[in-house]
């Protein structure tokens, strides 16, 4: 079993909640800037994690993955709703709003990686040290969680952000067809991809794993992945 007393476990939970919060806040901010007040009215234009929590995607699934020692931790928060009739270009703007979440996570990962590399370079955050080690461990977990969350959400199926981005990029007639298909079957496809059915590993990891490893290899100091 996963040792709940270990700092890494607590850091993963905290990092995950923060990463999801910034992700959803970015969606809400993008919608607000593009002319739709819906997220602001619904109280989603906030960095308060409670406003974004989804029982299954934010709590139950991540906890299950942590306790079963899954190779990656992923999930989702309560979707940020927006009204396409308030947008100047509904398909394009919906894609922009959807991309804002993963972009925010990649920015957070880059900033955290800079801080981590800086603390290690100046000897302020060695992993074996108690005080500095906690800082390094948290930044390390935060980089990983943000990268995983960003890339996972870019998988082009609903209800993930990638589904809306795909629909926004496709020609209108093709986009409408794909949108109907993804709305009908997207959730089932997602569940099939994320649960470790074959060989104890989720299929989605085979899809996004190489991209995640490549990005982490650029961001994290040598030997930490």
C-alpha positions in Angstrom: 0.0 0.0 0.0 1.0 3.6 -0.5 2.5 5.1 2.6 0.1 8.0 3.4 2.6 9.4 5.9 5.2 10.1 3.2 5.6 13.8 2.1 5.4 12.7 -1.5 1.8 11.5 -1.1 0.7 14.8 0.5 2.6 16.8 -2.1 0.9 14.9 -4.9 -2.5 15.7 -3.5 -1.7 19.4 -2.9 0.0 19.8 -6.3 -2.9 18.1 -8.0 -5.5 20.4 -6.4 -3.4 23.5 -7.2 -2.9 22.3 -10.8 -6.6 21.7 -11.3 -7.5 25.0 -9.8 -5.3 27.0 -12.0 -6.4 24.9 -15.0 -10.1 25.7 -14.4 -9.4 29.3 -13.5 -7.6 29.7 -16.8 -10.7 28.4 -18.6 -12.9 30.9 -16.7 -10.6 33.8 -17.3 -10.3 33.1 -21.1 -14.2 32.9 -21.4 -14.5 36.1 -19.4 -12.0 37.9 -21.6 -13.7 36.7 -24.7 -17.0 38.3 -23.6 -18.9 35.5 -21.8 -19.7 36.4 -18.1 -21.1 32.9 -17.4 -18.0 31.6 -15.4 -17.9 34.8 -13.4 -21.6 34.5 -12.6 -21.3 30.9 -11.6 -18.4 31.7 -9.3 -15.7 29.9 -11.3 -13.5 32.9 -11.9 -11.6 32.1 -8.7 -8.5 30.4 -7.4 -10.5 28.8 -4.6 -10.2 25.0 -5.1 -13.6 24.3 -3.6 -15.3 26.0 -6.5 -13.8 23.6 -9.0 -13.9 20.2 -7.2 -15.6 17.3 -9.0 -16.3 14.3 -6.7 -15.2 11.6 -9.1 -12.6 13.4 -11.3 -10.9 15.4 -8.5 -11.2 13.1 -5.5 -12.1 9.5 -6.1 -10.2 8.7 -9.3 -6.9 10.4 -8.2 -7.1 8.7 -4.8 -7.6 5.4 -6.5 -4.6 6.0 -8.8 -2.4 7.0 -5.9 -3.3 4.0 -3.7 -2.8 1.6 -6.6 0.6 3.1 -7.4 -0.5 4.1 -10.9 2.4 5.4 -13.1 0.7 8.7 -13.6 -1.9 10.8 -11.7 -4.6 12.4 -13.6 -8.2 13.5 -13.3 -10.4 16.5 -13.9 -12.4 19.2 -12.1 -16.0 20.4 -12.5 -16.2 21.8 -16.1 -16.3 25.5 -16.6 -19.5 26.3 -18.4 -19.7 29.0 -21.1 -22.4 30.3 -23.4 -21.3 30.2 -27.1 -23.9 32.8 -27.9 -21.8 35.3 -26.0 -18.7 34.6 -28.1 -17.8 36.5 -31.3 -16.7 33.3 -33.0 -18.1 30.4 -31.0 -16.1 27.5 -32.5 -12.8 29.4 -32.5 -13.3 30.9 -29.1 -14.4 27.6 -27.6 -11.2 26.1 -28.7 -9.2 29.0 -27.2 -11.1 28.7 -23.9 -10.4 24.9 -23.9 -6.7 25.4 -24.7 -6.3 28.0 -21.9 -6.4 25.3 -19.2 -3.6 23.0 -20.5 -1.5 26.2 -21.4 -1.8 27.4 -17.8 -0.5 24.0 -16.6 2.4 24.1 -18.9 3.3 27.6 -17.8 3.1 26.5 -14.2 5.3 23.5 -14.9 7.9 25.7 -16.6 8.0 28.3 -13.8 8.2 25.5 -11.1 11.0 23.8 -13.1 13.0 27.0 -13.1 12.5 27.4 -9.4 13.5 23.8 -8.8 16.6 24.0 -10.9 17.5 27.2 -9.2 17.2 25.9 -5.7 19.2 22.8 -6.6 21.9 24.8 -8.4 22.4 27.0 -5.4 22.2 24.1 -2.9 19.0 25.4 -1.3 16.8 22.3 -2.0 18.7 19.1 -1.9 16.3 16.2 -1.7 18.2 14.6 1.2 17.9 17.7 3.4 14.8 18.1 5.6 13.9 21.7 4.9 15.2 22.1 1.4 14.2 18.6 0.5 10.5 19.4 1.2 10.7 22.4 -1.1 12.4 20.4 -3.9 10.0 17.5 -3.5 6.9 19.8 -3.8 8.3 21.6 -6.9 9.2 18.2 -8.4 5.7 16.9 -7.9 4.2 20.1 -9.1 6.1 20.0 -12.4 5.1 16.4 -13.1 1.4 16.9 -12.2 1.1 20.0 -14.3 2.7 18.4 -17.3 0.6 15.2 -17.0 -2.6 17.3 -16.5 -1.9 19.4 -19.6 -1.0 16.6 -21.9 -3.8 14.3 -20.6 -6.4 17.0 -21.2 -5.2 17.5 -24.8 -6.3 14.0 -25.8 -8.8 14.9 -28.5 -12.0 13.3 -27.1 -14.9 14.7 -25.0 -15.1 15.6 -22.2 -11.4 16.5 -22.2 -10.2 19.9 -23.5 -8.7 18.2 -26.5 -12.1 17.3 -27.9 -13.3 20.9 -28.0 -9.9 22.0 -29.5 -10.2 19.4 -32.2 -13.8 20.5 -33.0 -12.6 24.1 -33.2 -9.8 23.3 -35.6 -11.7 21.0 -38.0 -13.7 22.4 -41.0 -17.3 23.2 -39.9 -19.1 20.3 -41.6 -16.6 17.7 -40.3 -16.4 19.4 -36.9 -20.2 19.0 -36.4 -20.0 15.3 -37.2 -17.1 14.7 -34.8 -18.7 16.8 -32.1 -21.9 14.6 -32.2 -19.8 11.4 -32.1 -17.6 12.6 -29.3 -20.5 13.8 -27.2 -22.2 10.4 -27.6 -19.2 8.1 -27.0 -16.5 10.3 -25.6 -17.0 9.4 -21.9 -17.0 5.6 -22.7 -13.8 6.0 -24.7 -12.2 7.9 -21.9 -13.1 5.3 -19.3 -11.7 2.6 -21.5 -8.4 4.5 -22.0 -7.8 5.4 -18.3 -8.4 2.1 -16.6 -5.5 -0.4 -16.5 -7.2 -3.1 -18.5 -4.3 -4.6 -20.5 -1.1 -5.6 -18.6 -1.9 -3.4 -15.6 -1.3 -0.2 -17.6 -3.7 2.4 -18.9 -3.9 2.6 -22.7 -3.8 6.4 -22.5 -0.3 6.2 -21.0 0.9 4.5 -24.2 -0.5 7.5 -26.1 0.6 10.4 -24.0 3.6 8.8 -22.1 6.3 9.6 -24.7 5.2 13.3 -24.9 5.1 13.6 -21.1 8.6 12.0 -20.8 10.0 14.3 -23.5 8.7 17.5 -21.8 9.8 16.4 -18.3 13.2 15.5 -19.7 13.6 19.1 -20.8 12.2 20.7 -17.6 13.6 18.6 -14.8 17.2 18.5 -13.7 19.2 15.5 -14.9 18.6 12.2 -13.1 15.3 13.2 -11.5 13.0 11.3 -13.8 
